[in-house]
Amino acid sequence: MAAPKALILRSPGTNCDVESAHAFELAGATTESLHIRRLLEQPDRVDDFQILCLPGGFSYGDDISAGRVLGNEVRLHLADACRRFKDAGKLVLGICNGFQVLMKTGLLDIDDDQGPQATLTLNDSGHYEARWVRAAAVPGQCVFLQGLSDLDLPIAHAEGKFVARDQDAFDALQAAGRLVIRYTEPCGASPATYPANPNGSVGDVAGICDTTGRVFGLMPHPERFVDRTQHPRWTRGGVEEGAGLKIFENAVGYFR
Ligand SMILES: NC(=O)CC[C@H](N)C(=O)O
């Protein structure tokens, strides 16, 4: 099959679109960066792509809450196009602000009959956290995490604390294998306390997938670790080859 095409969706305040496109291209995809205005004018344009990427940044200045405005635009105006995209067996990746957006779109199957089972809120520290963390992937059926276990990734966010509505909602997501990546201590131990868990996420959750494993959102930035020289310890050796790249390679490989 020809290289899959990834749509990188931009909005006012997006700032990780170029790096995300670069990561997909390194992995073998072709990319097109499209502003949300263009997609709202022509929602069918999404049909030209196999992968939809919601990159990181500060969409609409994090107004109301991070990802809320763009999430509402997608949920209210692009619902049919997104549903069609998902039903066609395609892939959706939300990174950091993109994950916050995804949580508000319905694409992550986070709502049950009582409303959202989980959300992302302000870091416990009360401020923006930007540094490297250790994470453990538990891929299950998540397409993007196949073959990954422990990895270092950078984080950069203020609203990354994952909270479930209640213990039952957390247990349901856990039992369904949806809590597919979590923060660990640098040595790999769990549970993680601050600063290893940078935001206070319940269950150390760093990312989740939908019920199909084809829609995935995470707070860390895999597009910022696609080459080993991006790792702060790379000159000292022992650094894994840009572990974040594997996430993009898995997405591209899914269509091969
Ligand atoms: N790097 C990002 O995508 C940041 C996400 C969001 N603006 C936050 O601060 O939480």
The ligand as an ORCA input file, in Angstrom:
! r2SCAN-3c Opt
* xyz 0 1
  N       2.237     21.113     25.324
  C       0.930     21.178     25.324
  O       0.254     20.668     24.423
  C       0.293     21.945     26.456
  C      -1.163     21.623     26.656
  C      -1.924     22.661     27.447
  N      -1.808     23.951     26.855
  C      -1.479     22.655     28.892
  O      -0.725     23.502     29.294
  O      -1.882     21.791     29.627
*
